[in-house]
Amino acid sequence: MLWERKHIQRQLRAIAVNKAGSRADPDDLYQEMVIHIWRVEQEKPDRTQSWYLKSCSFLAQDLLRKGRSVDSKKRDGVVLRSLDEPTGDGETTMEVVDDYDFRSELILKDTIERIRTRLTAIQNRILGYLVNDYSVTEIAGACGTSHQYISKERKKLAEAALVDVA
């Protein structure tokens, strides 16, 4: 498997650090890319190494663009327990488990409820769509407005959440 090779792990880590910048934790992106390369290699075993790495790069970019938590329950409930945890036969394994941490969701819900009081009616409506994983285009269609307007409002919502956290 590709994810087990040290040079691939180094390349994935470099992609994660490069893509994350100051916006996200590169370790989270790295874990997501390891899970992704593991799954994609099983589904499409005939691709080149560079294809798998580019696929991981696109995944990281997409996760950051969407602004969603990379370890959210909405991401299939997949958690990477450990890359280095040996199995009984001495080999390493990647175990997929459902270790949903309800505290993260409670904190998110609490933050949303606190900022809702400071939002306009349209911002509250947009926030509701965002929480339910609607895309900007889908929200624009539902609200009867442009996707540019929704993008601007989404940025304002992110700023409101950051002010609440600070």
VMD Tcl script that builds the backbone (N, CA, C; Angstrom):
set m [mol new atoms 498]
animate dup $m
set s [atomselect $m all]
$s set {name element resname resid chain x y z} {
  {N N MET 1 A 0.842 -1.183 0.000}
  {CA C MET 1 A 0.000 0.000 0.000}
  {C C MET 1 A 0.887 1.247 0.000}
  {N N LEU 2 A 0.465 2.233 -0.759}
  {CA C LEU 2 A 1.263 3.454 -0.874}
  {C C LEU 2 A 1.424 4.192 0.443}
  {N N TRP 3 A 0.360 4.288 1.233}
  {CA C TRP 3 A 0.418 5.083 2.459}
  {C C TRP 3 A 1.452 4.548 3.443}
  {N N GLU 4 A 1.883 3.305 3.277}
  {CA C GLU 4 A 2.872 2.711 4.172}
  {C C GLU 4 A 4.304 3.097 3.810}
  {N N ARG 5 A 4.524 3.605 2.624}
  {CA C ARG 5 A 5.870 3.941 2.172}
  {C C ARG 5 A 6.305 5.284 2.762}
  {N N LYS 6 A 7.507 5.310 3.303}
  {CA C LYS 6 A 8.024 6.503 3.988}
  {C C LYS 6 A 8.088 7.716 3.055}
  {N N HIS 7 A 8.521 7.522 1.814}
  {CA C HIS 7 A 8.636 8.673 0.912}
  {C C HIS 7 A 7.261 9.236 0.561}
  {N N ILE 8 A 6.254 8.391 0.491}
  {CA C ILE 8 A 4.883 8.858 0.244}
  {C C ILE 8 A 4.383 9.622 1.472}
  {N N GLN 9 A 4.649 9.093 2.665}
  {CA C GLN 9 A 4.248 9.790 3.892}
  {C C GLN 9 A 4.892 11.173 3.966}
  {N N ARG 10 A 6.182 11.260 3.594}
  {CA C ARG 10 A 6.871 12.561 3.594}
  {C C ARG 10 A 6.229 13.514 2.588}
  {N N GLN 11 A 5.887 13.006 1.416}
  {CA C GLN 11 A 5.259 13.854 0.403}
  {C C GLN 11 A 3.873 14.310 0.838}
  {N N LEU 12 A 3.104 13.407 1.470}
  {CA C LEU 12 A 1.782 13.780 1.971}
  {C C LEU 12 A 1.903 14.839 3.065}
  {N N ARG 13 A 2.875 14.671 3.952}
  {CA C ARG 13 A 3.084 15.652 5.021}
  {C C ARG 13 A 3.451 17.013 4.429}
  {N N ALA 14 A 4.305 17.014 3.401}
  {CA C ALA 14 A 4.691 18.273 2.751}
  {C C ALA 14 A 3.485 18.946 2.098}
  {N N ILE 15 A 2.635 18.160 1.463}
  {CA C ILE 15 A 1.417 18.710 0.861}
  {C C ILE 15 A 0.536 19.313 1.951}
  {N N ALA 16 A 0.380 18.606 3.065}
  {CA C ALA 16 A -0.468 19.086 4.156}
  {C C ALA 16 A 0.054 20.407 4.719}
  {N N VAL 17 A 1.338 20.488 4.954}
  {CA C VAL 17 A 1.925 21.719 5.495}
  {C C VAL 17 A 1.764 22.859 4.491}
  {N N ASN 18 A 2.011 22.581 3.220}
  {CA C ASN 18 A 1.904 23.594 2.180}
  {C C ASN 18 A 0.470 24.102 2.040}
  {N N LYS 19 A -0.486 23.196 2.016}
  {CA C LYS 19 A -1.883 23.587 1.822}
  {C C LYS 19 A -2.468 24.260 3.058}
  {N N ALA 20 A -2.110 23.768 4.252}
  {CA C ALA 20 A -2.714 24.270 5.488}
  {C C ALA 20 A -2.304 25.702 5.772}
  {N N GLY 21 A -1.022 26.015 5.591}
  {CA C GLY 21 A -0.567 27.355 5.934}
  {C C GLY 21 A -0.930 27.655 7.369}
  {N N SER 22 A -1.582 28.788 7.598}
  {CA C SER 22 A -2.024 29.136 8.953}
  {C C SER 22 A -3.515 28.888 9.130}
  {N N ARG 23 A -4.161 28.323 8.095}
  {CA C ARG 23 A -5.612 28.143 8.135}
  {C C ARG 23 A -6.067 26.883 8.853}
  {N N ALA 24 A -5.228 25.882 8.933}
  {CA C ALA 24 A -5.672 24.600 9.483}
  {C C ALA 24 A -4.479 23.843 10.056}
  {N N ASP 25 A -4.796 22.770 10.734}
  {CA C ASP 25 A -3.774 21.920 11.312}
  {C C ASP 25 A -3.284 20.941 10.248}
  {N N PRO 26 A -1.998 20.990 9.902}
  {CA C PRO 26 A -1.507 20.082 8.859}
  {C C PRO 26 A -1.624 18.611 9.244}
  {N N ASP 27 A -1.598 18.304 10.537}
  {CA C ASP 27 A -1.743 16.904 10.953}
  {C C ASP 27 A -3.115 16.359 10.585}
  {N N ASP 28 A -4.158 17.184 10.743}
  {CA C ASP 28 A -5.499 16.751 10.353}
  {C C ASP 28 A -5.579 16.507 8.852}
  {N N LEU 29 A -5.013 17.433 8.080}
  {CA C LEU 29 A -5.010 17.248 6.626}
  {C C LEU 29 A -4.223 16.006 6.233}
  {N N TYR 30 A -3.097 15.800 6.881}
  {CA C TYR 30 A -2.275 14.621 6.601}
  {C C TYR 30 A -3.084 13.341 6.838}
  {N N GLN 31 A -3.776 13.266 7.961}
  {CA C GLN 31 A -4.583 12.077 8.261}
  {C C GLN 31 A -5.672 11.873 7.225}
  {N N GLU 32 A -6.317 12.968 6.822}
  {CA C GLU 32 A -7.362 12.856 5.810}
  {C C GLU 32 A -6.783 12.347 4.487}
  {N N MET 33 A -5.601 12.822 4.140}
  {CA C MET 33 A -4.983 12.390 2.890}
  {C C MET 33 A -4.548 10.925 2.960}
  {N N VAL 34 A -4.093 10.472 4.118}
  {CA C VAL 34 A -3.718 9.059 4.258}
  {C C VAL 34 A -4.951 8.175 4.080}
  {N N ILE 35 A -6.043 8.545 4.704}
  {CA C ILE 35 A -7.291 7.786 4.540}
  {C C ILE 35 A -7.719 7.809 3.085}
  {N N HIS 36 A -7.621 8.973 2.466}
  {CA C HIS 36 A -8.026 9.120 1.062}
  {C C HIS 36 A -7.178 8.248 0.138}
  {N N ILE 37 A -5.866 8.305 0.292}
  {CA C ILE 37 A -4.989 7.525 -0.595}
  {C C ILE 37 A -5.215 6.028 -0.383}
  {N N TRP 38 A -5.485 5.637 0.842}
  {CA C TRP 38 A -5.775 4.236 1.150}
  {C C TRP 38 A -7.046 3.787 0.430}
  {N N ARG 39 A -8.104 4.601 0.522}
  {CA C ARG 39 A -9.373 4.244 -0.123}
  {C C ARG 39 A -9.263 4.260 -1.646}
  {N N VAL 40 A -8.671 5.324 -2.176}
  {CA C VAL 40 A -8.601 5.464 -3.629}
  {C C VAL 40 A -7.724 4.386 -4.250}
  {N N GLU 41 A -6.653 4.019 -3.566}
  {CA C GLU 41 A -5.783 2.969 -4.102}
  {C C GLU 41 A -6.531 1.633 -4.182}
  {N N GLN 42 A -7.431 1.393 -3.228}
  {CA C GLN 42 A -8.229 0.157 -3.279}
  {C C GLN 42 A -9.248 0.208 -4.414}
  {N N GLU 43 A -9.833 1.395 -4.643}
  {CA C GLU 43 A -10.845 1.545 -5.685}
  {C C GLU 43 A -10.240 1.614 -7.086}
  {N N LYS 44 A -9.060 2.246 -7.191}
  {CA C LYS 44 A -8.416 2.457 -8.490}
  {C C LYS 44 A -6.946 2.065 -8.396}
  {N N PRO 45 A -6.653 0.777 -8.377}
  {CA C PRO 45 A -5.277 0.324 -8.150}
  {C C PRO 45 A -4.329 0.527 -9.325}
  {N N ASP 46 A -4.833 0.929 -10.469}
  {CA C ASP 46 A -3.998 1.014 -11.670}
  {C C ASP 46 A -3.433 2.404 -11.952}
  {N N ARG 47 A -3.519 3.324 -10.986}
  {CA C ARG 47 A -3.050 4.698 -11.209}
  {C C ARG 47 A -1.580 4.851 -10.817}
  {N N THR 48 A -0.985 5.948 -11.242}
  {CA C THR 48 A 0.416 6.225 -10.910}
  {C C THR 48 A 0.507 6.890 -9.537}
  {N N GLN 49 A 1.713 6.871 -8.964}
  {CA C GLN 49 A 1.931 7.523 -7.673}
  {C C GLN 49 A 1.597 9.005 -7.749}
  {N N SER 50 A 2.010 9.640 -8.816}
  {CA C SER 50 A 1.744 11.078 -8.943}
  {C C SER 50 A 0.248 11.356 -9.026}
  {N N TRP 51 A -0.523 10.451 -9.623}
  {CA C TRP 51 A -1.973 10.627 -9.688}
  {C C TRP 51 A -2.564 10.585 -8.281}
  {N N TYR 52 A -2.135 9.611 -7.467}
  {CA C TYR 52 A -2.635 9.503 -6.095}
  {C C TYR 52 A -2.262 10.747 -5.280}
  {N N LEU 53 A -1.031 11.218 -5.435}
  {CA C LEU 53 A -0.589 12.398 -4.687}
  {C C LEU 53 A -1.355 13.646 -5.118}
  {N N LYS 54 A -1.597 13.790 -6.407}
  {CA C LYS 54 A -2.372 14.941 -6.892}
  {C C LYS 54 A -3.805 14.853 -6.381}
  {N N SER 55 A -4.349 13.658 -6.322}
  {CA C SER 55 A -5.687 13.458 -5.779}
  {C C SER 55 A -5.745 13.907 -4.315}
  {N N CYS 56 A -4.709 13.585 -3.562}
  {CA C CYS 56 A -4.636 14.007 -2.156}
  {C C CYS 56 A -4.512 15.522 -2.047}
  {N N SER 57 A -3.764 16.115 -2.941}
  {CA C SER 57 A -3.614 17.566 -2.952}
  {C C SER 57 A -4.962 18.237 -3.218}
  {N N PHE 58 A -5.709 17.707 -4.176}
  {CA C PHE 58 A -7.042 18.240 -4.468}
  {C C PHE 58 A -7.976 18.064 -3.268}
  {N N LEU 59 A -7.876 16.921 -2.588}
  {CA C LEU 59 A -8.704 16.682 -1.409}
  {C C LEU 59 A -8.426 17.744 -0.347}
  {N N ALA 60 A -7.154 17.980 -0.035}
  {CA C ALA 60 A -6.794 18.973 0.987}
  {C C ALA 60 A -7.301 20.355 0.593}
  {N N GLN 61 A -7.111 20.702 -0.657}
  {CA C GLN 61 A -7.573 21.994 -1.156}
  {C C GLN 61 A -9.083 22.119 -1.016}
  {N N ASP 62 A -9.796 21.065 -1.348}
  {CA C ASP 62 A -11.253 21.070 -1.259}
  {C C ASP 62 A -11.723 21.187 0.187}
  {N N LEU 63 A -11.088 20.456 1.096}
  {CA C LEU 63 A -11.463 20.538 2.511}
  {C C LEU 63 A -11.269 21.944 3.048}
  {N N LEU 64 A -10.172 22.560 2.701}
  {CA C LEU 64 A -9.906 23.923 3.165}
  {C C LEU 64 A -10.833 24.933 2.503}
  {N N ARG 65 A -11.136 24.741 1.243}
  {CA C ARG 65 A -12.027 25.650 0.519}
  {C C ARG 65 A -13.427 25.628 1.117}
  {N N LYS 66 A -13.883 24.448 1.466}
  {CA C LYS 66 A -15.226 24.319 2.023}
  {C C LYS 66 A -15.308 24.837 3.448}
  {N N GLY 67 A -14.150 24.931 4.103}
  {CA C GLY 67 A -14.149 25.454 5.461}
  {C C GLY 67 A -14.758 24.517 6.471}
  {N N ARG 68 A -14.847 23.265 6.123}
  {CA C ARG 68 A -15.428 22.292 7.042}
  {C C ARG 68 A -14.348 21.655 7.879}
  {N N SER 69 A -14.717 21.260 9.067}
  {CA C SER 69 A -13.776 20.567 9.930}
  {C C SER 69 A -13.392 19.255 9.283}
  {N N VAL 70 A -12.099 18.989 9.203}
  {CA C VAL 70 A -11.667 17.756 8.559}
  {C C VAL 70 A -11.883 16.539 9.432}
  {N N ASP 71 A -12.219 16.738 10.705}
  {CA C ASP 71 A -12.472 15.589 11.566}
  {C C ASP 71 A -13.927 15.546 12.030}
  {N N SER 72 A -14.813 16.122 11.236}
  {CA C SER 72 A -16.229 16.185 11.572}
  {C C SER 72 A -16.908 14.822 11.424}
  {N N LYS 73 A -17.952 14.605 12.201}
  {CA C LYS 73 A -18.753 13.378 12.108}
  {C C LYS 73 A -19.367 13.255 10.714}
  {N N LYS 74 A -19.606 14.382 10.080}
  {CA C LYS 74 A -20.206 14.364 8.751}
  {C C LYS 74 A -19.274 13.762 7.713}
  {N N ARG 75 A -18.016 13.574 8.040}
  {CA C ARG 75 A -17.052 13.015 7.106}
  {C C ARG 75 A -16.986 11.506 7.252}
  {N N ASP 76 A -18.127 10.851 7.206}
  {CA C ASP 76 A -18.275 9.389 7.213}
  {C C ASP 76 A -17.959 8.723 8.539}
  {N N GLY 77 A -17.731 9.465 9.609}
  {CA C GLY 77 A -17.420 8.856 10.898}
  {C C GLY 77 A -16.117 8.097 10.896}
  {N N VAL 78 A -15.210 8.412 9.985}
  {CA C VAL 78 A -13.946 7.698 9.896}
  {C C VAL 78 A -12.897 8.411 10.732}
  {N N VAL 79 A -12.223 7.650 11.563}
  {CA C VAL 79 A -11.155 8.186 12.387}
  {C C VAL 79 A -9.943 7.293 12.197}
  {N N LEU 80 A -8.800 7.895 11.998}
  {CA C LEU 80 A -7.573 7.130 11.878}
  {C C LEU 80 A -7.011 6.953 13.275}
  {N N ARG 81 A -7.075 5.738 13.797}
  {CA C ARG 81 A -6.625 5.478 15.155}
  {C C ARG 81 A -5.122 5.645 15.276}
  {N N SER 82 A -4.356 4.965 14.450}
  {CA C SER 82 A -2.910 5.098 14.500}
  {C C SER 82 A -2.300 4.480 13.264}
  {N N LEU 83 A -1.289 5.146 12.734}
  {CA C LEU 83 A -0.564 4.564 11.606}
  {C C LEU 83 A 0.515 3.613 12.085}
  {N N ASP 84 A 0.948 3.787 13.318}
  {CA C ASP 84 A 2.088 3.035 13.822}
  {C C ASP 84 A 1.708 1.927 14.796}
  {N N GLU 85 A 0.431 1.734 15.029}
  {CA C GLU 85 A -0.014 0.723 15.981}
  {C C GLU 85 A 0.179 -0.667 15.384}
  {N N PRO 86 A 1.052 -1.491 15.968}
  {CA C PRO 86 A 1.297 -2.809 15.374}
  {C C PRO 86 A 0.136 -3.770 15.611}
  {N N THR 87 A -0.082 -4.628 14.644}
  {CA C THR 87 A -1.068 -5.691 14.804}
  {C C THR 87 A -0.371 -6.872 15.459}
  {N N GLY 88 A -1.096 -7.917 15.699}
  {CA C GLY 88 A -0.528 -9.107 16.326}
  {C C GLY 88 A 0.591 -9.736 15.519}
  {N N ASP 89 A 0.568 -9.583 14.201}
  {CA C ASP 89 A 1.600 -10.186 13.366}
  {C C ASP 89 A 2.790 -9.253 13.130}
  {N N GLY 90 A 2.863 -8.130 13.862}
  {CA C GLY 90 A 4.011 -7.235 13.784}
  {C C GLY 90 A 3.916 -6.177 12.697}
  {N N GLU 91 A 2.878 -6.215 11.876}
  {CA C GLU 91 A 2.723 -5.207 10.834}
  {C C GLU 91 A 1.887 -4.050 11.354}
  {N N THR 92 A 2.014 -2.897 10.702}
  {CA C THR 92 A 1.194 -1.756 11.090}
  {C C THR 92 A -0.137 -1.834 10.373}
  {N N THR 93 A -1.105 -1.158 10.924}
  {CA C THR 93 A -2.440 -1.210 10.351}
  {C C THR 93 A -3.074 0.170 10.391}
  {N N MET 94 A -4.050 0.358 9.551}
  {CA C MET 94 A -4.875 1.547 9.609}
  {C C MET 94 A -6.278 1.046 9.927}
  {N N GLU 95 A -6.736 1.372 11.105}
  {CA C GLU 95 A -8.023 0.863 11.555}
  {C C GLU 95 A -9.076 1.951 11.431}
  {N N VAL 96 A -10.178 1.648 10.786}
  {CA C VAL 96 A -11.284 2.576 10.663}
  {C C VAL 96 A -12.248 2.295 11.803}
  {N N VAL 97 A -12.498 3.328 12.599}
  {CA C VAL 97 A -13.381 3.182 13.749}
  {C C VAL 97 A -14.368 4.329 13.773}
  {N N ASP 98 A -15.403 4.176 14.555}
  {CA C ASP 98 A -16.386 5.233 14.734}
  {C C ASP 98 A -16.243 5.757 16.153}
  {N N ASP 99 A -15.336 6.712 16.341}
  {CA C ASP 99 A -15.063 7.306 17.644}
  {C C ASP 99 A -15.578 8.732 17.672}
  {N N TYR 100 A -16.850 8.914 17.484}
  {CA C TYR 100 A -17.432 10.240 17.409}
  {C C TYR 100 A -17.331 10.929 18.761}
  {N N ASP 101 A -16.778 12.130 18.760}
  {CA C ASP 101 A -16.624 12.916 19.977}
  {C C ASP 101 A -17.771 13.923 20.036}
  {N N PHE 102 A -18.770 13.658 20.856}
  {CA C PHE 102 A -19.953 14.509 20.916}
  {C C PHE 102 A -19.633 15.895 21.456}
  {N N ARG 103 A -18.520 16.050 22.184}
  {CA C ARG 103 A -18.170 17.361 22.749}
  {C C ARG 103 A -17.918 18.382 21.654}
  {N N SER 104 A -17.295 17.980 20.577}
  {CA C SER 104 A -17.024 18.905 19.469}
  {C C SER 104 A -18.326 19.437 18.884}
  {N N GLU 105 A -19.290 18.546 18.719}
  {CA C GLU 105 A -20.577 18.991 18.171}
  {C C GLU 105 A -21.298 19.919 19.142}
  {N N LEU 106 A -21.218 19.639 20.437}
  {CA C LEU 106 A -21.849 20.519 21.420}
  {C C LEU 106 A -21.219 21.911 21.409}
  {N N ILE 107 A -19.908 21.969 21.305}
  {CA C ILE 107 A -19.210 23.257 21.245}
  {C C ILE 107 A -19.622 24.017 19.987}
  {N N LEU 108 A -19.694 23.310 18.855}
  {CA C LEU 108 A -20.103 23.936 17.607}
  {C C LEU 108 A -21.535 24.479 17.717}
  {N N LYS 109 A -22.437 23.666 18.243}
  {CA C LYS 109 A -23.830 24.108 18.382}
  {C C LYS 109 A -23.942 25.307 19.307}
  {N N ASP 110 A -23.179 25.301 20.396}
  {CA C ASP 110 A -23.193 26.414 21.337}
  {C C ASP 110 A -22.691 27.693 20.666}
  {N N THR 111 A -21.623 27.585 19.902}
  {CA C THR 111 A -21.077 28.741 19.188}
  {C C THR 111 A -22.087 29.282 18.190}
  {N N ILE 112 A -22.735 28.395 17.453}
  {CA C ILE 112 A -23.735 28.817 16.470}
  {C C ILE 112 A -24.877 29.553 17.161}
  {N N GLU 113 A -25.362 29.013 18.262}
  {CA C GLU 113 A -26.473 29.662 18.965}
  {C C GLU 113 A -26.083 31.036 19.505}
  {N N ARG 114 A -24.838 31.186 19.972}
  {CA C ARG 114 A -24.395 32.488 20.481}
  {C C ARG 114 A -24.295 33.524 19.374}
  {N N ILE 115 A -23.810 33.134 18.188}
  {CA C ILE 115 A -23.664 34.142 17.133}
  {C C ILE 115 A -24.980 34.422 16.418}
  {N N ARG 116 A -25.937 33.507 16.488}
  {CA C ARG 116 A -27.220 33.710 15.802}
  {C C ARG 116 A -27.911 35.000 16.251}
  {N N THR 117 A -27.749 35.377 17.494}
  {CA C THR 117 A -28.422 36.582 18.015}
  {C C THR 117 A -27.881 37.858 17.375}
  {N N ARG 118 A -26.659 37.797 16.828}
  {CA C ARG 118 A -26.046 38.984 16.219}
  {C C ARG 118 A -26.179 39.001 14.699}
  {N N LEU 119 A -26.879 38.046 14.137}
  {CA C LEU 119 A -26.968 37.922 12.685}
  {C C LEU 119 A -28.289 38.466 12.158}
  {N N THR 120 A -28.266 38.878 10.889}
  {CA C THR 120 A -29.492 39.292 10.224}
  {C C THR 120 A -30.307 38.044 9.875}
  {N N ALA 121 A -31.522 38.251 9.433}
  {CA C ALA 121 A -32.393 37.125 9.077}
  {C C ALA 121 A -31.779 36.303 7.930}
  {N N ILE 122 A -31.258 36.986 6.911}
  {CA C ILE 122 A -30.675 36.253 5.779}
  {C C ILE 122 A -29.407 35.516 6.216}
  {N N GLN 123 A -28.596 36.112 7.097}
  {CA C GLN 123 A -27.401 35.436 7.586}
  {C C GLN 123 A -27.770 34.191 8.389}
  {N N ASN 124 A -28.828 34.272 9.181}
  {CA C ASN 124 A -29.296 33.101 9.924}
  {C C ASN 124 A -29.755 32.002 8.973}
  {N N ARG 125 A -30.439 32.402 7.923}
  {CA C ARG 125 A -30.901 31.424 6.938}
  {C C ARG 125 A -29.706 30.758 6.243}
  {N N ILE 126 A -28.726 31.563 5.849}
  {CA C ILE 126 A -27.524 31.037 5.191}
  {C C ILE 126 A -26.777 30.110 6.143}
  {N N LEU 127 A -26.659 30.507 7.399}
  {CA C LEU 127 A -25.983 29.669 8.386}
  {C C LEU 127 A -26.671 28.315 8.513}
  {N N GLY 128 A -27.992 28.320 8.511}
  {CA C GLY 128 A -28.734 27.053 8.568}
  {C C GLY 128 A -28.402 26.141 7.403}
  {N N TYR 129 A -28.303 26.716 6.218}
  {CA C TYR 129 A -27.926 25.917 5.048}
  {C C TYR 129 A -26.492 25.406 5.162}
  {N N LEU 130 A -25.591 26.275 5.612}
  {CA C LEU 130 A -24.188 25.863 5.741}
  {C C LEU 130 A -24.025 24.722 6.734}
  {N N VAL 131 A -24.726 24.805 7.841}
  {CA C VAL 131 A -24.654 23.751 8.856}
  {C C VAL 131 A -25.122 22.421 8.288}
  {N N ASN 132 A -26.043 22.482 7.332}
  {CA C ASN 132 A -26.557 21.265 6.709}
  {C C ASN 132 A -25.822 20.890 5.429}
  {N N ASP 133 A -24.604 21.428 5.255}
  {CA C ASP 133 A -23.702 21.061 4.156}
  {C C ASP 133 A -24.192 21.431 2.764}
  {N N TYR 134 A -24.936 22.503 2.648}
  {CA C TYR 134 A -25.319 22.984 1.322}
  {C C TYR 134 A -24.129 23.716 0.710}
  {N N SER 135 A -23.990 23.637 -0.584}
  {CA C SER 135 A -22.926 24.379 -1.272}
  {C C SER 135 A -23.381 25.822 -1.454}
  {N N VAL 136 A -22.442 26.690 -1.788}
  {CA C VAL 136 A -22.757 28.100 -2.020}
  {C C VAL 136 A -23.780 28.229 -3.142}
  {N N THR 137 A -23.605 27.453 -4.193}
  {CA C THR 137 A -24.535 27.497 -5.323}
  {C C THR 137 A -25.935 27.043 -4.906}
  {N N GLU 138 A -26.009 25.997 -4.109}
  {CA C GLU 138 A -27.306 25.506 -3.637}
  {C C GLU 138 A -27.989 26.544 -2.745}
  {N N ILE 139 A -27.218 27.188 -1.883}
  {CA C ILE 139 A -27.779 28.213 -0.993}
  {C C ILE 139 A -28.279 29.395 -1.816}
  {N N ALA 140 A -27.490 29.813 -2.806}
  {CA C ALA 140 A -27.897 30.929 -3.661}
  {C C ALA 140 A -29.221 30.619 -4.355}
  {N N GLY 141 A -29.346 29.408 -4.848}
  {CA C GLY 141 A -30.599 29.010 -5.490}
  {C C GLY 141 A -31.774 29.024 -4.522}
  {N N ALA 142 A -31.551 28.519 -3.312}
  {CA C ALA 142 A -32.621 28.468 -2.312}
  {C C ALA 142 A -33.017 29.861 -1.833}
  {N N CYS 143 A -32.040 30.767 -1.773}
  {CA C CYS 143 A -32.310 32.133 -1.287}
  {C C CYS 143 A -32.669 33.095 -2.413}
  {N N GLY 144 A -32.535 32.646 -3.649}
  {CA C GLY 144 A -32.859 33.503 -4.785}
  {C C GLY 144 A -31.873 34.650 -4.949}
  {N N THR 145 A -30.614 34.391 -4.711}
  {CA C THR 145 A -29.579 35.417 -4.825}
  {C C THR 145 A -28.359 34.847 -5.538}
  {N N SER 146 A -27.335 35.654 -5.707}
  {CA C SER 146 A -26.138 35.190 -6.428}
  {C C SER 146 A -25.195 34.419 -5.504}
  {N N HIS 147 A -24.368 33.578 -6.108}
  {CA C HIS 147 A -23.397 32.835 -5.308}
  {C C HIS 147 A -22.323 33.770 -4.750}
  {N N GLN 148 A -22.053 34.896 -5.443}
  {CA C GLN 148 A -21.087 35.859 -4.927}
  {C C GLN 148 A -21.587 36.470 -3.613}
  {N N TYR 149 A -22.870 36.789 -3.567}
  {CA C TYR 149 A -23.448 37.343 -2.353}
  {C C TYR 149 A -23.351 36.333 -1.203}
  {N N ILE 150 A -23.658 35.084 -1.498}
  {CA C ILE 150 A -23.599 34.046 -0.469}
  {C C ILE 150 A -22.161 33.873 0.014}
  {N N SER 151 A -21.198 33.922 -0.903}
  {CA C SER 151 A -19.786 33.807 -0.512}
  {C C SER 151 A -19.382 34.930 0.431}
  {N N LYS 152 A -19.813 36.148 0.130}
  {CA C LYS 152 A -19.496 37.294 0.996}
  {C C LYS 152 A -20.132 37.117 2.375}
  {N N GLU 153 A -21.369 36.678 2.391}
  {CA C GLU 153 A -22.054 36.473 3.672}
  {C C GLU 153 A -21.411 35.343 4.470}
  {N N ARG 154 A -20.954 34.315 3.780}
  {CA C ARG 154 A -20.271 33.196 4.448}
  {C C ARG 154 A -19.004 33.686 5.137}
  {N N LYS 155 A -18.268 34.576 4.473}
  {CA C LYS 155 A -17.065 35.155 5.087}
  {C C LYS 155 A -17.429 35.966 6.325}
  {N N LYS 156 A -18.526 36.723 6.258}
  {CA C LYS 156 A -18.973 37.496 7.425}
  {C C LYS 156 A -19.344 36.562 8.582}
  {N N LEU 157 A -19.962 35.431 8.253}
  {CA C LEU 157 A -20.325 34.458 9.285}
  {C C LEU 157 A -19.074 33.868 9.935}
  {N N ALA 158 A -18.076 33.571 9.127}
  {CA C ALA 158 A -16.821 33.044 9.665}
  {C C ALA 158 A -16.168 34.060 10.595}
  {N N GLU 159 A -16.197 35.340 10.205}
  {CA C GLU 159 A -15.637 36.395 11.055}
  {C C GLU 159 A -16.413 36.505 12.360}
  {N N ALA 160 A -17.738 36.388 12.286}
  {CA C ALA 160 A -18.565 36.457 13.495}
  {C C ALA 160 A -18.231 35.305 14.433}
  {N N ALA 161 A -17.992 34.124 13.878}
  {CA C ALA 161 A -17.633 32.956 14.698}
  {C C ALA 161 A -16.272 33.166 15.341}
  {N N LEU 162 A -15.321 33.744 14.599}
  {CA C LEU 162 A -13.996 33.994 15.154}
  {C C LEU 162 A -14.057 35.026 16.273}
  {N N VAL 163 A -14.876 36.052 16.113}
  {CA C VAL 163 A -15.029 37.054 17.163}
  {C C VAL 163 A -15.622 36.417 18.415}
  {N N ASP 164 A -16.553 35.489 18.210}
  {CA C ASP 164 A -17.174 34.813 19.348}
  {C C ASP 164 A -16.177 33.944 20.111}
  {N N VAL 165 A -15.276 33.300 19.377}
  {CA C VAL 165 A -14.292 32.427 19.999}
  {C C VAL 165 A -13.257 33.243 20.763}
  {N N ALA 166 A -12.891 34.402 20.235}
  {CA C ALA 166 A -11.840 35.226 20.850}
  {C C ALA 166 A -12.249 35.866 22.142}
}
mol reanalyze $m
mol bondsrecalc $m
mol representation Tube
mol addrep $m
